[in-house]
Amino acid sequence: MLEHRTNARRAPQLAAAAMLLATTVLLASCAPPPPTLDRVRARGELRVVTLNSPTSYYEGTHGPEGLEYELANAFAKELGVRLKIYAAPHIRAMQTELDTGRADIAAAQLTADRSWHLIGVAGTVYERVPQYVVFRRGNPRPRSTLQIESSRLSVRAGSPQEVLLRRMKNSVAPTLNWIEAAGSADPVEDVQNKQADYAVIDAREFSYSRHLYPDILVGFTLPEKRAVQWIVRAGAPDLLAAVNTYFMSIAKSGQLSKLQREASGAVQSFEYLESLRFQEHVAARLTIYRDFFEEAAEQTGVDWRLLAAIGYQESKWDPAAESLNGASGVMMLTASTAESLGVQDRADPRQSILAGAKYFVEVREKVPDRIPEPDRTWLALASYNVGFGHLEDARVVTQIRGKNPDSWRDVRESLPLLAQERWYSRVKRGYARGWEPAQFVDRIQRFLKLLEWQGTEAYGHPESAPPPVASTHKAPA
């Protein structure tokens, strides 16, 4: 009986405690979530969705490249977190990633049109890109909007360029019409293939496209430039403020201009005939030998595109190629080198490519491990061309000149000096035509970039195109 009365007295207390607990849980469930920046820092990761393209983000031989990658990586470092950047297949997929909260930021040379307004908030405009009307070499050059109103004009469906054309149609060019290039189709390719007379394209995109489509020229520039900005997911004002502060800071410091210059196809020298032949050889030859380059890459761990670039520089992917010094085959192996690598037939493309890849690895292993990439690869390529001894001489000359012997840029300046007596007389192996390895590496770098910028379908394996790339890169706190 006593126990019953005691429990009866405690019942109100227990009920009050239960009510307090329920109220606490309810209030906690109604409390606003922590600010987005706090969540980003807590998980130690900034998530950025982008598109796989030369102007935004792509996997280069030595890691991720592209302007949006460089900008996002620098921003992640500023926040003290690592960057997770991944490519979506198209704009709508990017919007889904942002809308569901899987991504914090969308960054792919975007312009905030109405389709973004319910999903995110546009950051500050960090670039205004001119819009080109391009045409095919040999056709009449367009010089005004009036000339393109009654023509076949191609533009990528759903792109900012299409939005711009719609505005023009509603204001100054009512008879303007165009062809929509759907999906990943390239409107510039429509012009190249004579399926369209003209296309509208960003100036930044054209800096890459002109290497891939050398017959495409600029007709004129449209009067309106396109704004480029990041889109931050809705409900993240603190992250938006951090993004805007970041862009204001790098614009003021000059870092933004520097990144824009470096992440541009304009930094690559353009040779019309060379680019034209390269594209022809990609279609006619690389499609045949790509499997062998990929097999060599699996055996050696060297990116197949780098091996293909070496092969193109050596022979234009021609198994019957021969040089004056007796080298032959796709990788232009000398008889002695081929014998040392077990090659029985230098004219056999598979044997040549596998052996050339193995030989490159042997050469690269001689270059000190402490030298970081990509300098180690460029130095190895110079050694592949001129011999390791002469490369070492060039590095000695570089050191004598007070520069860095582990830097390809500095060594490249020194290589041509091996043809000058006042320099080659001071090194162990004497005279060398040092300008040749410098040009050799320059050209391979150019061919490699062309391969990196092209879509997978250009290599003849559309059925094996890789899924969108997801890469995680750690930024120091």
C-alpha positions as CSV (number, residue, x, y, z in Angstrom):
1,M,0.0,0.0,0.0
2,L,2.9,2.4,0.9
3,E,4.5,1.7,-2.5
4,H,1.2,2.4,-4.3
5,R,0.8,5.8,-2.5
6,T,4.5,6.7,-3.3
7,N,4.0,6.0,-7.0
8,A,0.8,8.0,-6.9
9,R,2.7,11.0,-5.5
10,R,5.4,10.6,-8.2
11,A,3.0,10.3,-11.1
12,P,2.6,14.1,-11.6
13,Q,6.4,14.5,-11.5
14,L,6.9,11.8,-14.1
15,A,4.2,13.3,-16.3
16,A,5.8,16.8,-16.1
17,A,9.2,15.3,-17.0
18,A,7.7,13.5,-19.9
19,M,6.0,16.7,-21.1
20,L,9.3,18.6,-20.7
21,L,11.2,15.9,-22.7
22,A,8.5,16.0,-25.5
23,T,8.7,19.8,-25.6
24,T,12.4,19.7,-25.8
25,V,12.3,17.2,-28.7
26,L,9.7,19.3,-30.5
27,L,11.7,22.5,-30.1
28,A,14.8,20.8,-31.3
29,S,13.0,19.5,-34.4
30,C,11.8,23.0,-35.2
31,A,15.2,24.6,-34.6
32,P,16.8,25.9,-37.8
33,P,19.6,23.8,-39.2
34,P,23.1,25.1,-38.7
35,P,24.4,27.5,-41.3
36,T,25.6,26.0,-44.6
37,L,29.2,27.0,-44.1
38,D,29.3,25.3,-40.7
39,R,28.0,22.1,-42.3
40,V,30.5,22.3,-45.1
41,R,33.3,22.8,-42.5
42,A,32.0,20.0,-40.3
43,R,32.0,17.5,-43.0
44,G,35.3,18.8,-44.3
45,E,34.2,18.9,-47.9
46,L,32.8,21.4,-50.5
47,R,30.6,19.7,-53.1
48,V,30.6,21.3,-56.5
49,V,28.7,19.9,-59.5
50,T,29.9,20.9,-63.0
51,L,30.0,19.8,-66.6
52,N,32.8,17.8,-68.3
53,S,34.2,20.3,-70.8
54,P,37.4,22.1,-71.5
55,T,36.0,25.4,-70.3
56,S,34.9,24.0,-66.9
57,Y,36.4,20.7,-65.8
58,Y,38.1,17.7,-67.3
59,E,40.6,15.0,-66.4
60,G,44.0,15.9,-67.8
61,T,46.9,13.5,-67.9
62,H,48.3,14.8,-64.6
63,G,45.0,15.5,-62.8
64,P,41.9,17.7,-63.0
65,E,42.0,20.8,-65.1
66,G,39.6,23.6,-66.3
67,L,38.8,27.0,-65.1
68,E,35.9,26.0,-62.8
69,Y,38.0,23.4,-61.2
70,E,40.8,25.8,-60.5
71,L,38.4,28.4,-59.1
72,A,36.6,25.8,-56.9
73,N,39.8,24.3,-55.7
74,A,41.1,27.7,-54.6
75,F,37.8,28.5,-52.9
76,A,37.9,25.1,-51.0
77,K,41.4,25.9,-49.8
78,E,40.2,29.3,-48.6
79,L,37.5,27.5,-46.6
80,G,40.0,25.0,-45.3
81,V,38.2,21.9,-46.7
82,R,38.8,19.4,-49.4
83,L,37.0,19.8,-52.8
84,K,34.7,17.2,-54.2
85,I,34.0,18.1,-57.8
86,Y,32.0,15.9,-60.1
87,A,30.5,16.2,-63.6
88,A,26.8,15.9,-64.4
89,P,25.8,14.9,-67.9
90,H,23.8,18.0,-68.6
91,I,22.4,21.2,-67.1
92,R,19.2,19.6,-65.9
93,A,21.1,17.0,-64.0
94,M,23.2,19.8,-62.4
95,Q,20.0,21.5,-61.3
96,T,18.8,18.2,-59.7
97,E,22.0,17.9,-57.8
98,L,21.7,21.4,-56.4
99,D,18.0,21.1,-55.7
100,T,18.4,17.9,-53.7
101,G,21.3,19.3,-51.7
102,R,23.8,16.8,-52.9
103,A,25.8,19.7,-54.3
104,D,26.5,23.0,-52.5
105,I,27.5,24.9,-55.7
106,A,26.9,24.6,-59.4
107,A,29.9,25.9,-61.5
108,A,30.1,25.3,-65.3
109,Q,30.3,28.7,-67.0
110,L,26.7,29.3,-66.1
111,T,24.4,32.2,-66.6
112,A,21.5,32.4,-64.1
113,D,18.3,32.3,-66.2
114,R,14.8,31.5,-65.0
115,S,15.4,27.8,-64.8
116,W,17.9,28.3,-61.9
117,H,15.8,30.8,-59.9
118,L,13.8,28.3,-57.9
119,I,16.8,26.1,-57.3
120,G,19.6,28.4,-56.3
121,V,20.9,31.9,-56.0
122,A,23.3,33.4,-58.4
123,G,26.6,34.6,-57.1
124,T,28.4,37.7,-58.3
125,V,29.2,37.9,-62.0
126,Y,32.9,37.1,-62.3
127,E,33.2,37.3,-66.1
128,R,31.4,38.6,-69.1
129,V,32.1,36.5,-72.2
130,P,31.8,37.8,-75.8
131,Q,29.5,35.8,-78.0
132,Y,30.8,34.9,-81.5
133,V,29.0,34.0,-84.6
134,V,31.2,31.6,-86.4
135,F,31.3,30.2,-90.0
136,R,33.2,27.7,-92.1
137,R,36.4,28.7,-93.9
138,G,35.6,29.3,-97.6
139,N,32.0,30.5,-97.0
140,P,31.0,34.2,-97.1
141,R,31.8,35.9,-93.8
142,P,28.8,37.1,-91.8
143,R,29.1,40.6,-90.5
144,S,25.8,41.5,-88.9
145,T,22.7,40.0,-87.4
146,L,20.7,40.7,-90.5
147,Q,22.9,38.2,-92.5
148,I,22.1,35.3,-90.1
149,E,18.3,35.8,-89.8
150,S,17.5,33.8,-92.9
151,S,20.3,31.2,-92.6
152,R,20.8,27.9,-90.8
153,L,22.0,28.9,-87.4
154,S,23.0,26.2,-84.8
155,V,23.0,26.7,-81.1
156,R,23.1,24.2,-78.2
157,A,19.6,23.4,-76.9
158,G,18.9,25.1,-73.5
159,S,22.2,26.9,-73.5
160,P,22.7,30.5,-72.5
161,Q,23.3,31.3,-76.2
162,E,19.8,30.1,-77.0
163,V,18.4,32.3,-74.2
164,L,20.3,35.2,-75.8
165,L,18.9,34.5,-79.2
166,R,15.4,34.4,-77.8
167,R,15.9,37.9,-76.4
168,M,17.2,39.1,-79.7
169,K,14.2,37.5,-81.6
170,N,11.8,39.3,-79.2
171,S,13.5,42.7,-79.6
172,V,15.7,43.4,-82.6
173,A,15.6,40.3,-84.9
174,P,12.0,39.0,-85.2
175,T,12.7,36.7,-88.1
176,L,15.7,35.0,-86.4
177,N,15.5,31.2,-86.2
178,W,17.9,28.5,-85.3
179,I,18.6,24.8,-85.2
180,E,18.9,23.2,-81.7
181,A,21.9,21.0,-81.2
182,A,20.6,18.5,-78.6
183,G,22.4,16.9,-75.7
184,S,26.2,16.9,-76.0
185,A,26.0,17.8,-79.7
186,D,28.4,20.6,-80.6
187,P,26.9,23.4,-82.8
188,V,30.4,24.2,-84.1
189,E,30.6,20.7,-85.4
190,D,27.3,21.3,-87.3
191,V,29.1,24.2,-89.1
192,Q,32.2,22.1,-89.7
193,N,30.0,19.3,-91.2
194,K,28.0,21.8,-93.3
195,Q,24.8,20.9,-91.5
196,A,24.5,24.6,-90.5
197,D,25.8,27.9,-91.9
198,Y,26.6,29.5,-88.6
199,A,26.8,28.9,-84.9
200,V,26.8,31.0,-81.8
201,I,29.5,30.2,-79.3
202,D,31.3,31.7,-76.3
203,A,34.7,33.4,-77.0
204,R,36.2,31.2,-74.2
205,E,34.7,28.0,-75.8
206,F,36.0,29.1,-79.2
207,S,39.6,29.3,-77.8
208,Y,39.4,25.5,-77.6
209,S,37.1,24.8,-80.5
210,R,39.4,26.4,-83.1
211,H,42.0,23.7,-82.3
212,L,39.5,21.0,-82.8
213,Y,37.7,22.5,-85.8
214,P,40.5,24.5,-87.6
215,D,38.2,25.4,-90.5
216,I,35.9,27.4,-88.2
217,L,36.4,31.2,-88.1
218,V,34.8,34.1,-86.3
219,G,32.4,36.2,-88.4
220,F,31.4,38.9,-85.9
221,T,30.7,39.4,-82.2
222,L,27.2,39.9,-80.9
223,P,26.6,43.1,-79.0
224,E,25.6,41.4,-75.8
225,K,28.2,39.7,-73.6
226,R,27.1,36.7,-71.5
227,A,27.4,36.9,-67.7
228,V,29.1,34.0,-66.0
229,Q,28.6,33.1,-62.3
230,W,28.3,30.3,-59.8
231,I,24.9,29.2,-58.5
232,V,24.7,28.5,-54.8
233,R,21.9,26.2,-53.5
234,A,18.8,28.0,-52.1
235,G,18.8,28.7,-48.4
236,A,22.5,29.1,-48.0
237,P,23.0,32.9,-47.6
238,D,26.3,32.5,-45.7
239,L,27.8,30.3,-48.4
240,L,26.6,32.8,-51.0
241,A,28.2,35.7,-49.1
242,A,31.5,33.7,-48.9
243,V,31.4,33.0,-52.7
244,N,30.8,36.7,-53.4
245,T,33.6,37.8,-51.1
246,Y,36.0,35.2,-52.7
247,F,35.4,36.5,-56.2
248,M,35.7,40.1,-55.1
249,S,39.0,39.2,-53.5
250,I,40.6,37.3,-56.4
251,A,39.4,39.9,-58.9
252,K,41.1,42.6,-56.8
253,S,44.3,40.6,-56.4
254,G,44.6,39.7,-60.0
255,Q,44.4,36.0,-59.3
256,L,41.1,35.7,-61.3
257,S,42.7,37.2,-64.4
258,K,45.7,34.9,-64.1
259,L,43.5,31.8,-63.8
260,Q,41.4,32.9,-66.7
261,R,44.5,33.4,-68.9
262,E,46.0,30.0,-67.9
263,A,42.8,28.0,-68.3
264,S,42.2,29.0,-71.9
265,G,42.8,27.4,-75.2
266,A,44.3,30.7,-76.3
267,V,47.5,29.8,-74.5
268,Q,48.2,27.0,-76.9
269,S,49.8,28.1,-80.2
270,F,47.5,27.6,-83.2
271,E,48.7,26.1,-86.4
272,Y,46.0,25.8,-89.0
273,L,47.4,23.1,-91.2
274,E,48.8,21.1,-88.3
275,S,45.4,21.2,-86.5
276,L,43.6,20.2,-89.7
277,R,45.9,17.2,-90.3
278,F,45.7,16.1,-86.6
279,Q,41.9,15.9,-86.7
280,E,42.0,13.9,-90.0
281,H,44.5,11.5,-88.4
282,V,42.4,11.2,-85.2
283,A,39.5,10.0,-87.4
284,A,41.5,7.8,-89.8
285,R,44.3,6.4,-87.6
286,L,43.7,6.8,-83.9
287,T,40.5,4.9,-84.1
288,I,42.5,1.9,-85.4
289,Y,45.3,2.0,-82.8
290,R,43.6,3.3,-79.7
291,D,43.2,-0.2,-78.3
292,F,47.0,-0.7,-78.4
293,F,47.6,2.6,-76.6
294,E,45.1,1.6,-73.9
295,E,46.8,-1.8,-73.6
296,A,50.2,0.0,-73.2
297,A,48.6,2.3,-70.6
298,E,47.4,-0.7,-68.6
299,Q,50.8,-2.3,-68.6
300,T,52.8,0.8,-67.7
301,G,50.4,3.1,-65.8
302,V,51.0,6.0,-68.3
303,D,47.9,7.8,-69.5
304,W,47.1,6.4,-73.0
305,R,46.6,9.9,-74.3
306,L,50.2,10.9,-73.4
307,L,51.4,7.7,-75.2
308,A,49.2,8.6,-78.2
309,A,50.6,12.1,-78.3
310,I,54.2,10.7,-78.3
311,G,53.2,8.4,-81.1
312,Y,51.7,11.2,-83.1
313,Q,54.7,13.4,-82.7
314,E,57.0,10.5,-83.7
315,S,55.1,9.1,-86.7
316,K,51.7,10.7,-87.1
317,W,50.5,7.2,-86.1
318,D,51.9,5.7,-89.2
319,P,53.4,2.1,-88.8
320,A,55.4,2.5,-92.0
321,A,57.1,5.7,-91.0
322,E,60.9,5.8,-91.2
323,S,63.5,8.5,-90.2
324,L,66.9,9.3,-91.6
325,N,68.6,7.8,-88.6
326,G,67.0,4.4,-89.1
327,A,64.1,4.7,-86.6
328,S,60.8,3.3,-87.7
329,G,57.3,2.4,-86.7
330,V,54.5,4.2,-84.8
331,M,56.9,5.0,-81.9
332,M,60.0,5.4,-84.2
333,L,62.2,2.9,-82.4
334,T,65.8,2.5,-83.5
335,A,66.9,-1.1,-84.2
336,S,69.0,-1.3,-81.1
337,T,66.2,0.0,-78.8
338,A,63.7,-2.3,-80.4
339,E,66.1,-5.3,-79.9
340,S,66.6,-4.4,-76.2
341,L,62.9,-4.3,-75.7
342,G,62.2,-7.6,-77.5
343,V,60.5,-6.1,-80.6
344,Q,60.6,-8.5,-83.5
345,D,58.8,-6.3,-86.0
346,R,59.0,-2.5,-85.7
347,A,56.4,-2.1,-88.4
348,D,53.9,-4.0,-86.2
349,P,51.9,-1.2,-84.5
350,R,51.1,-3.1,-81.4
351,Q,54.7,-4.2,-80.8
352,S,55.9,-0.7,-81.5
353,I,53.4,1.0,-79.1
354,L,53.9,-1.4,-76.2
355,A,57.7,-1.2,-76.5
356,G,57.6,2.6,-76.9
357,A,55.5,2.9,-73.7
358,K,57.9,0.6,-71.9
359,Y,60.9,2.6,-73.1
360,F,59.3,5.9,-72.0
361,V,58.8,4.4,-68.5
362,E,62.5,3.4,-68.4
363,V,63.6,6.9,-69.3
364,R,61.2,8.5,-66.8
365,E,62.6,6.3,-64.0
366,K,66.0,7.9,-64.5
367,V,64.5,11.4,-63.7
368,P,64.7,12.0,-59.9
369,D,61.5,11.0,-58.0
370,R,61.6,14.2,-56.0
371,I,60.6,16.2,-59.1
372,P,56.8,16.7,-59.0
373,E,54.5,16.2,-61.9
374,P,54.0,17.4,-64.6
375,D,57.7,18.6,-64.7
376,R,59.0,15.1,-64.3
377,T,57.1,13.9,-67.3
378,W,58.2,16.9,-69.5
379,L,61.8,16.3,-68.5
380,A,61.4,12.6,-69.3
381,L,60.1,13.4,-72.7
382,A,63.1,15.7,-73.4
383,S,65.3,12.8,-72.3
384,Y,63.3,10.4,-74.6
385,N,64.3,12.7,-77.5
386,V,67.8,13.9,-76.8
387,G,69.1,11.3,-74.3
388,F,69.4,11.4,-70.5
389,G,73.0,12.6,-70.6
390,H,72.2,15.7,-72.5
391,L,69.2,16.4,-70.3
392,E,71.5,16.3,-67.3
393,D,73.8,18.7,-69.1
394,A,70.9,21.1,-69.6
395,R,70.0,20.8,-65.9
396,V,73.6,21.6,-65.0
397,V,73.5,24.7,-67.3
398,T,70.2,25.7,-65.7
399,Q,71.8,25.5,-62.2
400,I,74.8,27.5,-63.4
401,R,72.4,30.2,-64.7
402,G,70.9,30.4,-61.2
403,K,67.6,28.7,-62.1
404,N,65.8,25.6,-60.9
405,P,67.1,22.4,-62.6
406,D,63.9,20.6,-61.4
407,S,61.6,23.0,-63.3
408,W,60.8,22.1,-66.9
409,R,60.2,25.8,-67.8
410,D,63.8,26.7,-66.6
411,V,65.4,23.6,-68.2
412,R,63.6,24.3,-71.4
413,E,65.2,27.7,-71.6
414,S,68.6,26.0,-71.1
415,L,68.3,23.2,-73.7
416,P,68.9,25.4,-76.8
417,L,72.1,26.7,-75.1
418,L,73.7,23.3,-75.6
419,A,74.3,24.3,-79.2
420,Q,76.4,27.3,-78.0
421,E,80.1,26.7,-77.4
422,R,80.3,28.9,-74.3
423,W,77.8,26.6,-72.7
424,Y,78.3,23.1,-74.1
425,S,82.1,23.5,-73.4
426,R,81.2,23.6,-69.7
427,V,79.2,20.4,-69.5
428,K,80.2,16.7,-69.7
429,R,78.7,15.6,-73.0
430,G,79.2,18.7,-75.1
431,Y,77.3,19.9,-78.1
432,A,73.6,18.9,-78.7
433,R,70.8,20.3,-80.9
434,G,69.0,21.3,-77.7
435,W,66.2,23.2,-79.5
436,E,65.0,19.8,-80.8
437,P,63.9,18.3,-77.4
438,A,62.4,21.7,-76.5
439,Q,60.2,21.7,-79.6
440,F,59.6,18.0,-79.2
441,V,58.0,18.5,-75.8
442,D,56.1,21.6,-76.9
443,R,54.4,19.7,-79.7
444,I,53.6,16.7,-77.5
445,Q,52.0,19.0,-75.0
446,R,49.9,20.5,-77.7
447,F,48.8,17.2,-79.1
448,L,48.1,15.9,-75.6
449,K,45.8,19.0,-75.0
450,L,44.0,18.3,-78.2
451,L,43.3,14.7,-77.1
452,E,42.3,15.8,-73.6
453,W,39.8,18.4,-74.9
454,Q,38.1,16.1,-77.4
455,G,35.0,14.0,-76.4
456,T,35.4,10.2,-76.1
457,E,33.4,9.6,-79.3
458,A,36.2,11.3,-81.3
459,Y,38.4,8.3,-80.6
460,G,36.1,5.7,-82.0
461,H,34.8,4.2,-78.7
462,P,31.4,5.9,-78.1
463,E,30.0,2.7,-76.6
464,S,32.7,2.7,-73.9
465,A,32.4,6.4,-73.0
466,P,33.2,6.8,-69.2
467,P,30.5,8.0,-66.8
468,P,30.7,11.5,-65.4
469,V,34.0,11.8,-63.5
470,A,33.9,12.2,-59.7
471,S,37.1,13.4,-58.2
472,T,38.0,14.4,-54.6
473,H,41.0,16.6,-53.9
474,K,42.2,17.6,-50.5
475,A,42.9,21.2,-49.8
476,P,45.1,22.1,-46.8
477,A,43.3,23.7,-43.8
